[in-house]
Amino acid sequence: MSHIIVCTTETVAGKDIGETLGIVRGNTIRARHVGRDILAGLKNIVGGELHDYTKLMAEAREQSIDRMLDEARDLGADAIVGVRFSTSVVAQSAAEILVFGTAVKFKS
């Protein structure tokens, strides 16, 4: 399996983009756990990081990136440029993580 470069910039240092293949994206929707919500509510009163939610969101980002990479591989991409993340609430206890960018091929 070839390595695909993923970057937030519009170019890749030392590489010339020869072809734009199109937008690629990956997303996941994660629901919160009611038991965690109770603990998070208590933590919110005293302050501090909500470690369970931090872990949940990190896993969701990684899954979204993996799905975006799968789309890029299907297109034969060498890189994905201009990568951005978006988060939105889709229900009271669920959030969507979306990652997207432009799949490109380098000049030979």
HELIX and SHEET records of a PDB file:
HELIX    1   1 VAL A   34  VAL A   46  1                                  13    
HELIX    2   2 HIS A   51  LEU A   75  1                                  25    
SHEET    1   A 4 ILE A   5  VAL A   6  0                                        
SHEET    2   A 4 ALA A  79  ALA A  91  1                                        
SHEET    3   A 4 ALA A  94  PHE A 106 -1                                        
SHEET    4   A 4 ILE A  17  ALA A  31 -1                                        
END                                                                             
